[in-house]
């Protein structure tokens, strides 16, 4: 079935390094993609989003890249800090035909080593 | 400003009992969503309200699950005859509109069915 998934379940980086978290999606009709950060015991926290008419979007220390040709989404975190340690989820919205529901991937656990 | 709040934060019940989970969305948000998150997985959509009406309830797993939003603000998720498989974190999110608007999540209610 249609799904959003992540390539790697865990990622460990050194403090100060750049992190790249990847996500593959299968529904070419999806028009809105979001990255969420979830710390233990908390709800998902919005990080950044991108619409299907864009290839790249930058925020504070984060960049999201969208490659519609291969249906791939990535989150880049610059100068990763210990506070960035969390599970990161990508999610997609499939547009008006599927209402407003978000479909989430399984998540990548990012660990930042001091 | 206040974010999405959920009560209780934890709920332990016995198999067969009835439970109610409450969500207070961000003030002014017309859209409200319920998701369920099992350990180690991403959130799964349950139901979406636009105002007082359920615009999409296709994610509810069976007729033991029901949700209401009578005044277009607070929502209650109701689970009848709870089963051990219902144990999960139930997340609520709200957004300013509908499809394509950022969904902001609450901290969740951890439900444990013994």
Interface residues (C-beta under 8 A of the other chain):
Chain A: X4 X31 X32 X34 X36 X41 X42 X43 X44 X45 X46 X49 X51 X89 X91 X93 X95 X96 X99 X100 X101 X102 X103 X104 X105 X106 X107
Chain B: X4 X31 X33 X35 X40 X41 X42 X43 X44 X45 X48 X50 X55 X56 X59 X91 X93 X95 X98 X99 X100 X101 X102 X103 X104 X105 X106 X107 X108
